[in-house]
């Protein structure tokens, strides 16, 4: 019976076998780049064909020379030079690359670009067809794996922002040959539930893992949905078909959860601010209406028949007072004039003068004698008193020389 060896011993043995193999120490391999990424100055990727793939590493300190990685990206067909070596601690093997040459575009990459062009020409990427993601979504659908990290991240993000939001999951496959069908079914079913928004996606993965999100049938399902859709395919590569067709793209499932919902605490603060603003607007509106009504009331009062009649009455009363004052003034003037005329008449009234002891003398023709010069000696004259007349004969006429 053979003696058991340790894992480390077996891995060391395999490593030495690889190291002693002249073919594995100098390989030239042609294939398509997949899942190309950089970490701490080193580069990691898969080299694949239709049936298989192998891990590749470019250690900048290993090859002894700088390997040109310009324009190296997923989907590019390349020829690499290096050796196959075992990573003893992990029990894995990979090609340690010391040179890389472009061979052209990979078959999958070419097909993907052709599909993008086809959908672009149909207008499926046009912003005019993209629906707006509602600001206050509360009913959110998710198409992703039931037990994946994506749904946990989405659910936690949504509930942290809004504990009252509802999340409806359609569990789908997110990689593999039949994954596209479950994604299409999930989109169609959730689209019939009148949700606010739907998230479609998964966590990060290689380009092979993301094939289903570059499927034409998934693109048509997203484009045809009446519900706004967020594509959340967490990857570092160029935009997937689902990203380009969806109404919005999120870099990760967590970012999709952020985009799909709103902060309830911020919402409450907004409502309070809106309430205060609305109260102020209502108060101002009521005040304006009151002022308007008050002004209208005054105008109506001024225009009402009663007000006009009262105004006419006031005017008549005022005019009456003016007329009365004018008449009184006229009467006073007339009275004063009359009194003055009376006084004048009194001063000229012979009878009144006679009653005060004055007399007047008439000649024989009963004409008043105004001057002694009009009287001759021997003429008969008569003197009138208040109570009678004296007839006299002029004995002598004497003129008052002092008055001449």
BATORBA-516585 format. One line per field, with one value per residue (C-alpha): residue number from 1; x, y, z; residue in three letters. Coordinates in steps of 0.5 Angstrom, whole numbers. Layout:
<rs>
num NUM, ...
X X, ...
Y Y, ...
Z Z, ...
residuo ala, ...
</rs>
This chain:
<rs>
num 1, 2, 3, 4, 5, 6, 7, 8, 9, 10, 11, 12, 13, 14, 15, 16, 17, 18, 19, 20, 21, 22, 23, 24, 25, 26, 27, 28, 29, 30, 31, 32, 33, 34, 35, 36, 37, 38, 39, 40, 41, 42, 43, 44, 45, 46, 47, 48, 49, 50, 51, 52, 53, 54, 55, 56, 57, 58, 59, 60, 61, 62, 63, 64, 65, 66, 67, 68, 69, 70, 71, 72, 73, 74, 75, 76, 77, 78, 79, 80, 81, 82, 83, 84, 85, 86, 87, 88, 89, 90, 91, 92, 93, 94, 95, 96, 97, 98, 99, 100, 101, 102, 103, 104, 105, 106, 107, 108, 109, 110, 111, 112, 113, 114, 115, 116, 117, 118, 119, 120, 121, 122, 123, 124, 125, 126, 127, 128, 129, 130, 131, 132, 133, 134, 135, 136, 137, 138, 139, 140, 141, 142, 143, 144, 145, 146, 147, 148, 149, 150, 151, 152, 153, 154, 155, 156, 157, 158, 159, 160, 161, 162, 163, 164, 165, 166, 167, 168, 169, 170, 171, 172, 173, 174, 175, 176, 177, 178, 179, 180, 181, 182, 183, 184, 185, 186, 187, 188, 189, 190, 191, 192, 193, 194, 195, 196, 197, 198, 199, 200, 201, 202, 203, 204, 205, 206, 207, 208, 209, 210, 211, 212, 213, 214, 215, 216, 217, 218, 219, 220, 221, 222, 223, 224, 225, 226, 227, 228, 229, 230, 231, 232, 233, 234, 235, 236, 237, 238, 239, 240, 241, 242, 243, 244, 245, 246, 247, 248, 249, 250, 251, 252, 253, 254, 255, 256, 257, 258, 259, 260, 261, 262, 263, 264, 265, 266, 267, 268, 269, 270, 271, 272, 273, 274, 275, 276, 277, 278, 279, 280, 281, 282, 283, 284, 285, 286, 287, 288, 289, 290, 291, 292, 293, 294, 295, 296, 297, 298, 299, 300, 301, 302, 303, 304, 305, 306, 307, 308, 309, 310, 311, 312, 313, 314, 315, 316, 317, 318, 319, 320, 321, 322, 323, 324, 325, 326, 327, 328, 329, 330, 331, 332, 333, 334, 335, 336, 337, 338, 339, 340, 341, 342, 343, 344, 345, 346, 347, 348, 349, 350, 351, 352, 353, 354, 355, 356, 357, 358, 359, 360, 361, 362, 363, 364, 365, 366, 367, 368, 369, 370, 371, 372, 373, 374, 375, 376, 377, 378, 379, 380, 381, 382, 383, 384, 385, 386, 387, 388, 389, 390, 391, 392, 393, 394, 395, 396, 397, 398, 399, 400, 401, 402, 403, 404
X 0, 3, 4, 0, 3, 1, -3, 3, 8, 3, 3, 10, 11, 6, 10, 16, 13, 11, 18, 21, 17, 20, 14, 10, 16, 15, 8, 5, -3, -8, -15, -20, -19, -24, -25, -18, -16, -11, -8, -2, 1, 0, -5, -10, -15, -17, -15, -21, -24, -31, -29, -24, -21, -14, -12, -6, -2, 3, 7, 11, 17, 17, 18, 24, 21, 15, 9, 5, -2, -4, -11, -12, -19, -24, -26, -20, -16, -9, -3, 1, 8, 10, 10, 5, 7, 3, 2, 4, 0, -7, -6, -8, -4, -4, 0, 6, 6, 12, 10, 3, 1, -6, -9, -15, -22, -25, -31, -36, -34, -35, -42, -43, -41, -46, -52, -50, -50, -57, -60, -57, -60, -67, -67, -67, -61, -64, -66, -72, -75, -72, -77, -76, -75, -80, -77, -82, -82, -85, -87, -80, -79, -72, -70, -64, -62, -66, -60, -54, -51, -55, -61, -59, -55, -61, -66, -62, -60, -68, -70, -65, -67, -75, -77, -84, -82, -84, -79, -82, -77, -77, -72, -68, -62, -56, -51, -51, -55, -62, -61, -64, -71, -72, -70, -75, -80, -78, -79, -85, -89, -86, -88, -96, -96, -96, -90, -86, -79, -76, -69, -65, -58, -53, -46, -40, -37, -33, -35, -38, -42, -45, -47, -55, -55, -52, -58, -62, -68, -67, -66, -73, -76, -73, -75, -82, -83, -88, -85, -78, -72, -66, -60, -55, -50, -44, -38, -32, -32, -36, -43, -47, -53, -58, -55, -55, -63, -65, -68, -62, -56, -53, -46, -48, -54, -53, -53, -59, -62, -60, -63, -70, -72, -72, -70, -76, -73, -71, -78, -81, -77, -79, -86, -85, -82, -87, -93, -90, -89, -96, -99, -95, -98, -105, -104, -102, -108, -113, -110, -110, -117, -120, -117, -120, -127, -126, -124, -130, -135, -133, -134, -140, -142, -140, -144, -150, -157, -157, -151, -152, -159, -155, -150, -155, -159, -152, -151, -158, -158, -151, -154, -160, -155, -151, -158, -161, -154, -154, -162, -160, -154, -158, -164, -159, -156, -163, -165, -159, -161, -168, -166, -161, -167, -172, -167, -166, -173, -174, -169, -173, -180, -183, -189, -184, -180, -186, -188, -181, -183, -181, -186, -186, -189, -193, -194, -201, -200, -199, -191, -186, -182, -175, -172, -174, -172, -178, -183, -185, -188, -195, -196, -200, -197, -199, -195, -196, -196, -197, -204, -206, -204, -203, -205, -200, -199, -192, -190, -183, -178, -171, -165, -160, -154, -149, -152, -150
Y 0, 7, 12, 18, 25, 32, 37, 41, 35, 34, 41, 42, 35, 38, 45, 41, 37, 43, 47, 41, 41, 44, 45, 48, 53, 56, 56, 61, 61, 64, 66, 72, 76, 76, 79, 83, 87, 91, 90, 93, 94, 87, 84, 78, 76, 69, 67, 63, 60, 56, 50, 52, 58, 59, 64, 69, 73, 79, 80, 86, 84, 77, 78, 82, 87, 91, 88, 92, 92, 98, 97, 90, 89, 84, 81, 82, 76, 76, 71, 71, 68, 65, 59, 55, 55, 52, 57, 52, 55, 55, 49, 53, 54, 60, 62, 67, 72, 75, 78, 79, 81, 83, 78, 82, 82, 76, 73, 74, 81, 82, 79, 84, 90, 88, 87, 94, 97, 93, 96, 103, 103, 101, 107, 103, 107, 113, 118, 120, 113, 113, 114, 118, 114, 117, 121, 118, 110, 106, 99, 97, 90, 87, 81, 78, 71, 70, 68, 73, 79, 83, 82, 83, 90, 92, 90, 93, 100, 101, 99, 104, 110, 108, 103, 103, 101, 95, 90, 85, 80, 75, 70, 69, 66, 71, 67, 61, 59, 59, 65, 70, 67, 68, 75, 76, 72, 77, 83, 81, 79, 85, 90, 87, 89, 97, 98, 104, 102, 95, 94, 88, 86, 82, 83, 83, 78, 76, 77, 70, 71, 77, 74, 74, 81, 82, 78, 81, 78, 81, 88, 88, 86, 92, 96, 94, 95, 100, 101, 105, 100, 101, 96, 94, 90, 90, 90, 94, 93, 97, 98, 92, 91, 92, 98, 101, 100, 101, 108, 108, 105, 104, 101, 97, 94, 98, 104, 102, 101, 108, 111, 107, 110, 116, 118, 118, 122, 127, 126, 128, 134, 136, 135, 140, 145, 145, 145, 151, 154, 152, 155, 162, 162, 160, 166, 171, 169, 169, 176, 178, 176, 179, 186, 185, 184, 190, 194, 191, 192, 199, 200, 197, 201, 207, 204, 202, 206, 207, 210, 214, 217, 218, 222, 226, 227, 230, 234, 237, 238, 242, 246, 247, 250, 254, 257, 258, 262, 266, 268, 270, 274, 277, 278, 281, 286, 288, 289, 293, 297, 298, 300, 305, 307, 308, 312, 317, 317, 319, 324, 327, 326, 333, 330, 327, 334, 338, 333, 335, 342, 344, 348, 350, 356, 356, 362, 364, 358, 353, 352, 351, 358, 356, 363, 369, 372, 369, 373, 380, 385, 385, 378, 373, 366, 360, 356, 349, 346, 339, 341, 346, 352, 360, 365, 371, 377, 379, 386, 386, 381, 381, 377, 374, 377, 372, 367, 370
Z 0, -2, 3, 3, 1, 4, -1, -1, -3, -9, -11, -10, -15, -20, -20, -21, -27, -30, -29, -32, -38, -44, -48, -42, -41, -48, -50, -55, -55, -59, -56, -54, -48, -42, -36, -36, -30, -27, -19, -16, -23, -25, -30, -30, -35, -38, -45, -48, -54, -56, -51, -46, -42, -38, -33, -35, -31, -33, -27, -29, -25, -27, -35, -34, -39, -40, -43, -48, -45, -49, -52, -49, -47, -47, -53, -57, -60, -58, -58, -52, -50, -44, -39, -36, -28, -22, -16, -11, -5, -9, -13, -19, -26, -30, -36, -34, -40, -42, -49, -52, -59, -62, -67, -68, -65, -62, -65, -59, -59, -66, -65, -59, -63, -69, -64, -61, -68, -70, -64, -65, -72, -69, -64, -58, -55, -57, -50, -53, -51, -44, -39, -33, -26, -21, -16, -10, -12, -7, -11, -13, -17, -18, -23, -20, -17, -11, -6, -10, -6, -11, -8, -1, -3, -7, -1, 5, 1, -1, 6, 10, 5, 6, 11, 8, 1, -2, -6, -11, -13, -19, -18, -24, -27, -28, -32, -36, -43, -41, -36, -41, -41, -34, -34, -40, -36, -30, -34, -37, -31, -26, -32, -31, -23, -24, -20, -20, -23, -24, -23, -27, -26, -22, -18, -22, -26, -32, -39, -40, -34, -37, -43, -42, -41, -48, -51, -56, -53, -46, -50, -53, -46, -43, -49, -49, -42, -40, -33, -32, -32, -29, -31, -25, -28, -24, -28, -30, -38, -43, -43, -43, -48, -42, -40, -47, -47, -40, -38, -33, -31, -25, -24, -18, -15, -9, -14, -17, -10, -9, -15, -15, -8, -4, 3, 7, 13, 7, 4, 11, 12, 5, 7, 13, 9, 3, 9, 12, 5, 3, 9, 8, 1, 3, 9, 4, -1, 4, 6, -1, -2, 4, 2, -5, -2, 2, -3, -8, -2, -1, -9, -9, -3, -7, -13, -10, -11, -3, -3, -9, -6, 1, -3, -7, 0, 3, -4, -3, 4, 3, -3, 2, 7, 2, -1, 6, 8, 1, 2, 10, 7, 2, 7, 12, 6, 4, 11, 12, 6, 8, 15, 12, 7, 12, 16, 10, 9, 16, 16, 10, 12, 13, 17, 22, 22, 24, 29, 32, 32, 25, 20, 13, 9, 3, -2, -4, -10, -4, -6, -1, 0, 0, 1, 4, -3, -6, -1, -2, 3, 3, 1, 4, 6, 11, 16, 17, 24, 26, 28, 23, 19, 20, 15, 15, 11, 10, 14, 13, 9, 13, 9, 13, 11, 14, 10, 3
residuo unk, unk, unk, unk, unk, unk, unk, unk, unk, unk, unk, unk, unk, unk, unk, unk, unk, unk, unk, unk, unk, unk, unk, unk, unk, unk, unk, unk, unk, unk, unk, unk, unk, unk, unk, unk, unk, unk, unk, unk, unk, unk, unk, unk, unk, unk, unk, unk, unk, unk, unk, unk, unk, unk, unk, unk, unk, unk, unk, unk, unk, unk, unk, unk, unk, unk, unk, unk, unk, unk, unk, unk, unk, unk, unk, unk, unk, unk, unk, unk, unk, unk, unk, unk, unk, unk, unk, unk, unk, unk, unk, unk, unk, unk, unk, unk, unk, unk, unk, unk, unk, unk, unk, unk, unk, unk, unk, unk, unk, unk, unk, unk, unk, unk, unk, unk, unk, unk, unk, unk, unk, unk, unk, unk, unk, unk, unk, unk, unk, unk, unk, unk, unk, unk, unk, unk, unk, unk, unk, unk, unk, unk, unk, unk, unk, unk, unk, unk, unk, unk, unk, unk, unk, unk, unk, unk, unk, unk, unk, unk, unk, unk, unk, unk, unk, unk, unk, unk, unk, unk, unk, unk, unk, unk, unk, unk, unk, unk, unk, unk, unk, unk, unk, unk, unk, unk, unk, unk, unk, unk, unk, unk, unk, unk, unk, unk, unk, unk, unk, unk, unk, unk, unk, unk, unk, unk, unk, unk, unk, unk, unk, unk, unk, unk, unk, unk, unk, unk, unk, unk, unk, unk, unk, unk, unk, unk, unk, unk, unk, unk, unk, unk, unk, unk, unk, unk, unk, unk, unk, unk, unk, unk, unk, unk, unk, unk, unk, unk, unk, unk, unk, unk, unk, unk, unk, unk, unk, unk, unk, unk, unk, unk, unk, unk, unk, unk, unk, unk, unk, unk, unk, unk, unk, unk, unk, unk, unk, unk, unk, unk, unk, unk, unk, unk, unk, unk, unk, unk, unk, unk, unk, unk, unk, unk, unk, unk, unk, unk, unk, unk, unk, unk, unk, unk, unk, unk, unk, unk, unk, unk, unk, unk, unk, unk, unk, unk, unk, unk, unk, unk, unk, unk, unk, unk, unk, unk, unk, unk, unk, unk, unk, unk, unk, unk, unk, unk, unk, unk, unk, unk, unk, unk, unk, unk, unk, unk, unk, unk, unk, unk, unk, unk, unk, unk, unk, unk, unk, unk, unk, unk, unk, unk, unk, unk, unk, unk, unk, unk, unk, unk, unk, unk, unk, unk, unk, unk, unk, unk, unk, unk, unk, unk, unk, unk, unk, unk, unk, unk, unk, unk, unk, unk, unk, unk, unk, unk, unk, unk, unk, unk, unk, unk, unk, unk
</rs>
